[in-house]
Amino acid sequence: MIKGAILGFDREAAELYGPALLDAKNFLGIQAVTCLGPGEERNAAVFPEARIYHGLEELFSGETDLDFALITSAPGQRARCARRALENRLHALCRPPFCFSTTEFDEICQAAQRNRRIVFSAQPWEHSHTWRTLSEIIDRQLPGQTRRAEIQLLSPGRERERGVTAGLGWQAFSVLLGLVRLPPLTMTARLGLDTAWSPDTAEDEASFQLHFSGATGIIHLSAAAHAARFSVRLAGEKGLVELRGNQLFLDIAGNTPETVTLEDDLAEGFERREWLLSELLSFRKELEVPDRPRAGLKNSRYCAKLLRNAGYSASVNSSAVPL
């Protein structure tokens, strides 16, 4: 068993991560919880044997036998928490978004390199049947080279408090990058429905257009929908792929159009219990072979860059920003 601590454990983190961590207790044990916000001590009661701390320094001085830290603090605190964990020679398992600029991302990676520890971005949706199916379609190049990719991610409101871009942007950017598989060149962003965007306002709606070499990506996010919805549309020179919920439509040249029902729906949540458990297993495997090439950061640097430049583009009348 590898032993770890949780840094920040608000109600949302407790609801999403608590059940999966209990399922993983045979190979991943939570020894301590650091409460960094109001009410978090009550949430930590799900781990009755864990020691409770009320600050990072208190934790690091009190615990000397930990292997990793799970970073689930408030988004704005995660980069600092990850760096401090790494500086104390703990591996960092981070809930995204765990940084909001390439500067923060590079500082985290440098801390990991200095201390010979790893950073792992938890992206549990990659264990869903939906994501595996979409990835296989791209691997087999069924629609040909992607020319246009559209993603729509709607939520009934959990992200309203901090804004839909901070709440869902990382996931949407990661999905788009995983489908297009090209580095983005420029982006435009509109955050909210008002003409003048303010960084002090938590927006309900956000739209992005990304340009790649030979492809365009469109993303629309909403935290004001009546229900959770997730859809994807991929167009290439060989055909069209559309996903709505768990219904996958394929219209590929030389084949009869067909509709396939998938086992799950990403609209149900990007952090479902069974997907999180699989991601925790992936993290454990990453630690077991220290010299193999690392996959834990996935496309995190681009996600951080896109989050940073989304605000900049919105602040200059949604102008195109080079990446």
N, C-alpha and C positions, 0 to 999 in steps of 0.2 A: 504494500500500500504506500502511495505517496501522500504526504501530509501537507495541508495547506490552510491558508487563512482567507477570509473574504474581506475585502476592503470596500465598505459601503454596502448597505443592504436595506434599501427602501422597500416599500410594499410591492412595487412592481417587480423588483428583482426577486423578492421572496416568493411571489406567486409563480414567476416563470422559472427561476433557477432552483428553488428549494426542492420541489419534487424530483427533478432529475439528479440533483446532488445526493438525495437520499437513496435513489436507485443505484448510484455509483459508489456507495459507501464501502463496498468490498475491495475496491481498487483505488479509491480516492477519498481520503478522509478529511473532514473539516475540523481542525483543532481550535480555531479561534475566529472570531468575528470582530472587526473594528467598526464601530458605529460612528458614522460621520454626519448624520443628520437626525432630525427629530423623529422619535418613534421607532428608530431602527432596532433598539434593544428588544422591543416586543417581537419584531420579526425574527430576530436571532434565536428565539425560543424553539424554533424548529430543529435546532441542533443543541439538545439539552446538555451534551457533554463538552461543548465548545466554550472556551474562555472568552469573556467579553472585554473589549477595550474601547476607549473613547478617543483615540488619536493614533496617528501612524507611529510616532516615536515611542509611545507607550507599548504598542504592539511589538515593534522591532527590538526594543530592549527587553521585553518580557518573554519573547519566543525565540529560542535559539536552535530549534530542531525542525524547521519547516522547509518544504521543498518548493512550494509555489504560492502565488497569491492570485485569487480570482478577483478581478477588478470590475465591480458592479456599482461603483459610486455614481453620483450625479455626473452627467456627461462632461461638464466643465472641469471636474476634478480628476477625470480618469487618466489624463496624460501625466499629471504630477504623481498620482498614485502608482502608475506603472513604472515611472522612473525610480521612485523611492523603493519599490519592491526589488527592482533589478539591482539597484545600488546596494541593497542588503542581501544580494546573492540569492534571490528567489526568482524562479521562472514566473513570467507574467501571462496569465490567461485573461484576455481582455474582452469585455462585452463592447461591441461597437455601438456608436462611434466612440473611440478611445483617444482620438486626437482630431484637431480641426485645422491643421496646416501641415505642410511638408516639413516645416521647421520642427514642430513638436514630434512628428513621426521620426525624423532623423535623430533627434535627441534621444528618443526611446531606443532606437536601434543601436546607437553608439553606446548607451548604457548597457544594453544586452551584450554587445561585443566585448566591452571592457571587462565585464564580470562573467563572461562565458556562460551566459544564460540565454533562454529563448523567449521570444514574444509570440503569442498565438492569438490570432483574432478569431473569436467564436462566431462562426457563420453557419448555424445549425440547419438552415434551409437547404444547404447543399446535400443533406442526407435524405431529403424528401424524394418520393418517387417522381414527382413533377419535375424537380430540378435534374434528376438523373436522366429522365426521358428527354428533356430539352437539350441537355449536354450531348447525349448520344446522337440526336438529330444533327447538331452542329458538327460533331466528330465525323459523322458519315457524309456531311455536306449535302444533305438531301435538298435544301433549297438553293444550293450553290453558295457562292460568296454573298454574304449578307450585304444588301444595299441600303436597307432601311429597317430599323428595329424600333418598335414602340412598346412602352411599358406603362400601364396604368395601375396604380396602387391606391385604393380607397380604404378609409378607416372611419368608423363611427365616432372617433373623438379622443382616444387615449393620448394622442400626441399633441393635443391642443395647448397644453400648459407650456411646453417648451418650443412649439412650432413644428410643423410637419416636416420641414427640411431636416432639422436636427433629429426628429423622431424616426423618420423613414428614409431619409436621403441616402444614407450609407448602404442600406439594403438594396434600394433601387439602383444605385450606381453600380454596385457589385454585380447584380444580376445582368445589367446591360453590358458591362465589360466582359462578363463571362460568356455572353452570347455573341457579341461582335468580335471579340478577341483581337482587337487592334488598339494601339494607344490613341487616346483622344487628342485632337489638335486644338480645337477651340470649343467654347461653350457660351451659351447665353442662358440667363436665368431670370424668371419673374417670380418673386416671392410675395404672395398675397395678391389680392385683387385691386388694391389701391394703386394709383399711378406712382405716387411717391412711397418708396419702401423705407421702413425704419427698422434698424437692427434691434430696437427695443420692443418691437411688436411681434408676438408669436403668431405666425401666419397659419391660416387654415388650408390654403391652397398654394401650390408651387408647380411651375412648369419649367422644363429644361430642354434645350436643344444642343446636342453634342455633334461635332463634326469629326469624322475619322477620314483616313485616306480611302476614298471610294465608298464611304458609307455615312449615313446619318442616323442618329439616335434621338428619340423623343421620349420624355418621361413626364407624366402628370401625377402629382400626389395630392391627396385631399384628406383632411382630418374632419371634414364636415359632411361625410356621406351618411346615408341612412343605414348602410350595412357594409361590412368588409367585402371588398372585391379585388381580384388580381387578374390582369389580362396581359397577354403578350401577342404581338404581331410581328412576324419576321418575313421580309420579302427579299428574294434573291432572283438571279437570272433563271434558275431552274424551277422556282415555285414559291408557294406561300405556306406559312405555318402560323396558325392562330390558336391561342390558348385562352379560354374563358373559364375561370374556376378550374374544374377538373375535366373539362371537355376540350379535347385537342383535335383541331381540324387540319388535315394535310391535303394540299392541292399541289402535287408534284408532277412535273412534266413526264409524260409516258405512263402515268399511273391513274387509276380511278380515284377521284377525291374520296376521302374517308374521314370519319369521326371516331375518335378513340376516347373511352372513359378511363381516366387515371385514378389511382388509388387515393390521392389526397389533393388538397387545394391549398396553395400558399396563402390564400386570403384568410385561412383559419389561423394564421399566425406564423411569424418567422422563427419562433422559439418554442415549438411544441416539445412536450416532455420527451418523447422518444427520439426526436431529432437532436435535442440537447444531449441526451445520454450518449448517442453515437458520436457527437462532437467531443464530449469528455473522453471517450475512448480514443479518439484520434489524437487528442492532446497527450494522453498517457503514452501512446505509441511514439509520438514525436520525442518524448523524453527518453524512451528506452534505447534509441539508436542515436547517440549524440553526434556522430560524424557524418550522417547521411544528409543530403541536401534538404533544406527546410522548406516546408510547404505551408507552415502555419500562418504566414502573413498574407498569403494569397494576393489580392490586388489592393491591399490596404493603402499603399502610398497614393495611388490614384484616387481612391475614395476620399482620403483626407484632402488632397489637392482640389478635388471637385467641390467639396463642402466649403473650402476656403474661398474659391473663386465664384461660387454661387452668390455669396453676399456681395462680393465686389461687382459682379455683373449687374445685380439688382440695383446697386447704389449708383450706377452710371447709366440709368435708363435702359437696362437690359441690353447693353452693348455686348458684342462678341468679345470674349476675353481669350487671348492665346494661352495655351497650356504648355 
